[in-house]
Amino acid sequence: MTDAASVRWRRWLEEWAIPLELMEAVPDSPYGWSPELWKRRAQVAREQGSQTPTSDIIRSLLPASGTLLDVGAGTGRASLVHAAEGYSLTAVEKNPDLAEGFRQRATEQGVSAELVEGAWPDIAGSVDRHDVAMCAHVVYDVADIEPFLSALARHARVGVVVELTPGHPWSDLLPYYRALHRLERPHGPTYADFVEVVEEVCEASPHVETWTRPGQVWFESWDEILDHYGKRLVLPRSRWSELRELLVPETKDDTGRLYVGSRDRTIVTVWWHREE
Ligand SMILES: C[S@@+](CC[C@H](N)C(=O)[O-])C[C@H]1O[C@@H](n2cnc3c(N)ncnc32)[C@H](O)[C@@H]1O
């Protein structure tokens, strides 16, 4: 008998854990974002505008004056636009710094939105049902996907929309982990595994739309590149020159903006109607 899709999902994500001996050799967490890079990324997202396949699908599902729930909203990159369009938005965010960023962005944009601070699905009981439930770039962080997703679907009357990358967001680091640490990284999960989880947990046959947009991360200097990738790759500073050698062929300078890797980013939107 094959394992359930949600069990496979958890196993893949557990395999992404970074070995303790690597973590203990460096001072910084590999998981953080420098506030400067995050701000710059949000700025690029704003410049790229609010018309994406995901936002179009959300608009097509929302009734007039409808309600939208965004779980793992971050600073509201994917959902504040809909509050600005007049829909009623509730954001759920577990990280206090990002929740504060969400408040600031909502204030800057002059839109009102309800913010529930806490981890989903723990706080799902205090959140009402909405017309549409969305979740963007969160699911690869969620090993316990079954309760997370079933609570998300239960909170949607009309439809559920999930945006994610085709593979785990750290898949691009695979060759560098291999070169620098002789460490193999998992090849999954992918969006196809997520679709199987949806079929299993929500008993739905979701639509899948794949699209591309320009990347949103660029660097001002090699110091910034090495700081970002050195931390992601749990590499002691004494080895950052080896990292630079590996990254030079992948890095392009576009009028002062340094880009590492492919300039285009592939995104997948998985969505389905609720039938209750
Ligand atoms: C990569 S960010 C994406 C933010 C935003 N959705 C976007 O697309 O820009 C993932 C966000 O999900 C939040 N998050 C992850 N797991 C969560 C959970 N179980 N409950 C609430 N927030 C969660 C994180 O704190 C983070 O802000």
The ligand as an ORCA input file, in Angstrom:
! r2SCAN-3c Opt
* xyz 0 1
  C       7.147     33.367      2.285
  S       6.063     34.275      3.288
  C       4.756     34.669      2.136
  C       3.977     35.883      2.569
  C       2.857     36.296      1.615
  N       1.802     35.311      1.560
  C       3.412     36.548      0.233
  O       3.104     35.775     -0.692
  O       4.191     37.508      0.086
  C       5.280     33.018      4.298
  C       4.478     33.641      5.424
  O       3.622     32.674      6.014
  C       3.676     32.821      7.425
  N       3.266     31.519      7.986
  C       3.886     30.326      7.787
  N       3.208     29.341      8.409
  C       2.129     29.937      9.019
  C       1.059     29.444      9.823
  N       0.966     28.142     10.129
  N       0.138     30.319     10.274
  C       0.232     31.638      9.961
  N       1.236     32.171      9.230
  C       2.161     31.322      8.741
  C       5.102     33.223      7.685
  O       5.253     33.839      8.948
  C       5.359     34.185      6.530
  O       4.926     35.478      6.818
*
